[in-house]
Amino acid sequence: MSQIFRTVPIKVNLTREEKAYWIEQCKASNSLYNSALYEYRQQHYQQLEGKNAYSTYWRGDELRCGWQTRKVTATSYNQLDKLLKPTESYKILAAQAAQQTLKSVQEAISSYNAVVDSFFKGEVERPSIPRYRKSGGLNTVTFPAQALRYKQGFVYPSLSKLSKPDLLCEIKLELPDFIDFDWVRQVRIRPSRGEFWVDWVIDDGTEPLENNPNLNYNQILAIDHGVKFWLSAVTTKGRSFIVNAPELKTGLFKYRDQVTEYKKNKPDKYWDDYLHQLTAKRNLQVTDAVNKAARFIINRCLKDRIGNLVIGWNKGNKTGINIGKQNNYQTVSMPTARLIQRLKQLCEEYGVKFYVISEEYTSKASFLDRDQLHQLGEKPLTWKPSGKRITRDQYRSQSGVVVHADINAAANILRKVIPQIGLARTQIGLFLKRIDGVMTDPKRYDLFRDMKKKYRKQMSRSAVSTRSVTTA
């Protein structure tokens, strides 16, 4: 079974001398990346020229011309390493750090080749070969474990012979106290908007769980993401709750308005350090919200011994949304897709079965009336829902009972996943009756205000305890 690798990003405060050193290293990595990509591209174009692969083609209503889409087969990694080893940008970097930069170029080319296959199958649009990085910019410097040395709480990365004589300080990185050096598999020095981050890639020996003996795989937690409330959930144990993040929504609206106001009367692509700072703050807030929400949901599954987690999501549903300008932005700006990816990672770690279900008609159909649920394009013309959504957060059933609209949708998402789990009919009837009683008044959590540090630590201890039992 494969190991789980985690990345722990930590922002570092550097002295003036340390910052100057890492700027030089990142510039060398950037230059080496472009040099390697240049060799790939030029040899690729020479091969295309030899095959008369320059042609005309239609794109939309335009007649275009250019190289045919072909896989990049020129230059192996060993040839590339031998060719670029004498260059100054290679020599400025430690040998293994330079090799990691070359490997990142090779990975970009491999990814392009994979997309080319998908292009010929008609699955994606015509891809573009990897582009050069900005000249004079900064690129990540990566050190594998073999290029690292540990001593008294600090990690010392390898230095090149060309850089050593000019050093004015000792180059070292403080190892976080919660990371064992034996876990470290890679260290990345990553420049980001005028700051430097250290990404600790670690392997603590934890393996993904296929089955967790502490969980009941007949129990389900279902989530619907909405406009007014970010996440609404019900469980087959007869509980419902809402996780909302009003501060995140306010921050996203503020970011949009600040950028719009600042770029007024400026070119569309205008960007500067101030906009970099605004974006960095926005990105950190979004990442914090995603991690907190995902951890809260997984801890709830572990605490209640729920073995199945399902969330409603339609691929591409944000691109075609049309529910008003403000509602559109609220829905599109919320990081639900990132949350799904984070939940998937945590579910693999703790042995929770994770499902992503299409959410067509889950908001329109009435859960209390057990309306039939259809996939997109399969709904009969004569089908009509028994109830009606009367406000953004209220749904009225056929009998006049008013329930929470997003909880109604979450309950219908739960109904959709039941066939995949294969529950017995007696269990299904019992679970649905339990949910009937929790449709009106779900418990509400504010992601940043109600979930205090003490509460999160308590839930984390519960999760850690569960994890240690399952791996024994």
Secondary structure, DSSP 8 states (H G I E B T S, - for coil): -----EEEEEEE---HHHHHHHHHHHHHHHHHHHHHHHHHHHHHHHHHHHTT-EEEEEETTEEEEEE---------HHHHHHHHTTSHHHHHS-HHHHHHHHHHHHHHHHHHHHHHHHHHTTSS----------TT----EEEEGGGEEEETTEEEE---TTTGGG-SS---EE--TTS-GGGEEEEEEEEETTEEEEEEEE--S----S--TTSEEEEEEEEEE-SSSSEEEEETTTEEEEEE-HHHHHHHHHHHHHHHHHTTTS-TT---HHHHHHHHHHHHHHHHHHHHHHHHHHHHHHHTTEEEEEEE--TTTTTT--S-HHHHHHHHHS-HHHHHHHHHHHHHHHT-EEEEE--TTTTTS-TTTT-----TT---TT---SSEEEETTEEE-TTS-EEEHHHHHHHHHHHHHHHHHT--HHHHHHHHHHHHTTSS--EEEETTTTS-HHHHHHHHHHHHHHHHHHH-
